[in-house]
Amino acid sequence: MSRLERPLSLVPFGYLLVSRIRSPLELAYLAGSSWVPAWWLLVRLGEMGPFEALIHFAAGYVAFISCYEMGYLTNDSWDARRSSDGRQRIAFRVTPAYAAIFVAIRVSAWLAVGIGTGWIGQPAWLFGYLALAAVFTLHNAIQAPGLRIATFLQLSLLRFLLPIVGGLQASTYLIALSVAFLFYSTFRLLSYLDSKDLLRMSGRKSGRFLLAFVAIEAPLALYLCLLVRSSVIAEMLVYYCLLYAVIALRDVSSAAAATD
């Protein structure tokens, strides 16, 4: 298997298999926790037949995993190596040539699905991937483990929604997001917190932490404004940023007074 890992990893979904799926049970859990529910949402909310929904999901998932695996590769080849607790997930070296082929295959797959289905002309689909790119960039750039909770939560919601958003009507986006949050992202987040030993965080009540945490959620907040066709979420984002900025300034003033 080790000899096949490198060529297999070049194929969309292949990198996920060799870097994160370690057993048939883990693959079954992935299918049961996200693929089957997403397919059912296409049946119920997209008003498709079971086979049509399966085709839509397969196309949507190829486009999604092609983009998501580029984030995985960045995480594994760069971010993990600069972090003390980074995990070595692949057994081969990532060379510039490998990375170029890897990216070219995935960009081509994403474009083929987007253009072939016409989804690339849908703002909800196109801007969803812009949000995904922004969040994954933030996730790999931020080093503070506590703040990465904000990016991880956004990634999990987008991971559930993006494979199916092209087949949904605008009026059903909020239902799909609610399902993702209640039954998928919550448990993903708990697993993440446990794996990073973040169930207890010092400094999480500070104004600086609260401000940074909310500001990091801007990509998903702005994407949700597009989905629900309302600026209310963006307005709340600004409000909470201002609120926590005031608290952060108060913390700084209190710390300065204590040192005098």
N, C-alpha and C positions, 0 to 999 in steps of 0.2 A: 504493500500500500504506500510506503514511503516514497517509492520511485514514481508513483502515479500522482502524488499530491501536487507537485508543481504544475504539470500540464492540466490536471483537473481543476486546479484553482483559477485558471485563466477563463474558464467557462462561467457565465453568470450562474449563481447559486453554488458553484463548485467551491468557491473560496469559503463560503459559510460552512459547507460540509467539512472541509479539511481543517478549519480553524476553530469551529465552535460546536459542531455536532459530534459528540464522542460515542454515541450509542444509538441503536434503533429506537430505544425508548425515548431519548431526547428528541429525535425526529418526529416520533409519534405525538409527543407532547406539543411540539411546535405546530403540527398540523391540527391537533385537536383544540388548542387554545387560541389560534389565530386564523388559520386557513379555513376551517369549516365554518366558524361564525361569520367570517367575512363573505364567504360564498353564500351563506344563508341570507345575509343582508342584501346581497344583489338579487336574490330570488324574491325577497319580500318587499324591499324598498325600490329596487330597480325594475320590479315587475317583469322578471325574466323567467324563462323555463330553466330547469336544473342544468341542462347541458349548455345552454347559452350562457348562464351565469358562470359555469365552470370555465368556458372559453374566455370570458371577460376577465375573470379572476386570474387565470394563467397569464394572459397578456399583461395585465396590470402588475402582476407580481414580478414578471421578468423585468419590466421597466423599473420597478421599485428596487429590486435586489441589485440591479446593475448599478444604481446610484449608491445604495447603502453600502455595498461592498467596497466602494472607493473610500468611504469613510472608515470602514474596518481596516483597510490596508494602511491608511494614514495612521490610524491608532496603533496598529501592530508594528509598523516599521519605523515610526518616529516617536509617537507619544509614549508608548510603553517603555522604550529604551531610556527616556529621560526621567522616568518616574521610578522611585525606589520600590514601589509595590507593583510595577508593571509586569504583566504576564507574557511569557513567550508562547505564543499560540501557534506559530508555524515553524516547521523544521527545516526550512530552506531560506537562503539569503535573497532578499529583494534587491535586484540589480536595477539600474536605470532602464535597461532594455526590457526587463520583465515588467516594470511599472508602466512603461510606455505602451506595451502590448495590452496589458491589463486594462488600462484606461481607455485605449482605442476601441477594444472589443465592447466595453460597457457603454461608452458614449454612442457607439453605433447601434447597440441593442436598444438603448433608450430612445434614440431618434427613430428607429424602425418602428417601434411600438407606437410612439407618439404620432408620427406622421401616418402610419398605416391605419390607425384607428380614428384619427382626427382629433384625439384628445389634446394634442399639443396646442390646439386653438382654443381650448377651454381654460379660462383664467384659474378656475379651482384646481385644475391638474398642473398647469405650468407653474403657478405661483406656489403651489404646494411643494414642488421640487426646489424652488428658490429658497423657501423656508427651510427645507431639509438641509440644503447645502449650508445655509447660514448657521443653523443649530449645530450641525456636525463640526463645522469650523470652530465654533465657540467651545464645543465639548472637548476638542483636541487642544485648543489653545489655553483654556483655563486649567490651572494647576491646583487650585484650592478644591479639595474633595467635597466639601460641603456645598459649594456653589455648583458643582457638577450635577447635583441632584436636579436642579432646574433644567439643565440641558437634557439629562437622561429622561425626565418625564415627558418633555416635548418630543424627543426621539421616539419614545414608545407609542405616543398617540399618533404620530405621523406614520410610524411603522404599520399600524393597524389600518389607518385610513387611506393612505396613498394608493395601495393596490386596487381599491374599489371606487375611489372618488370619481373616476371617469365614467362609471356606469350608473351613478346616482343622480337624482334630481336635486336641485338646490334646496327644496323644501325638506329634504331628508338628511341633510348634512348633520344637523344638530343631533338627530337620533343616533346616527352612526358614531359620532363623537362621544355621546353619552354611554353607548355600549362599550366603546373602547376604554373610556375612563373607569367605568364601574367594574368591568369584568376582565380587563386585560392589563391596563397600565398600573392599576393599584398593586397587583401581585408582582408585576415586573419591578416596580419600585421597591417593594419590600425585599425582594431578592437582591437587588442592587445595594440597598442599604446594609443588608447583612454581609454581603461579600466584601464590602469596603469598610466594615466596622464603623458605620456612620449612624447607628441608632442612637448614639449619644454624641452630641457635637458641642464643643465649647465655643462660645461666641455667637451662637445662632440667634440670640436675642438682640445683638447689637444693631444699631441703626445702619452701620456700613454694610453688614451682612444682608439685612433685609432689603436695602436699596439695590445692592448688586444682584440679589436673587430675583427681584421683580424685573429689573432692567434686562436681565438675561432672557426673560420670557417674552421679550418684544417680538421675535420672529413668529412665534405661534400666535400671539395676540393679534398681530397685524393680519396674519393669514385667516384667523377666525373672523375678523372684521369683513374680509372679502367673502367668506363663505356665507355668513348670515346677513350680509349687505347692511351692516350697521356700524357706526363709528363708536358705539357705546363701550366696547371692550377696549379700544384705544384710549378713550377718555378715562376709563378706570385705570389703565396702565399709567397714564400721566399723573392721575391723582395719587396713586400709591407711591409712585416715584417721588413726588413732591413731599408726601407725608413722611416717607422713610428718610428723605434727604434732611428734613427738619430734625428728625430723631438722631440722625448721624451727626449733624452739627451740634446738637445738644450734648451728645456723647463726647465730642471733641472738646467742647467748652468745659464739661465737667472734668475731663481728664486733665485739661490744662490748669483748671483751678486747683485740682488736687495736688499738682506738682509745685505750685507756688508756695 
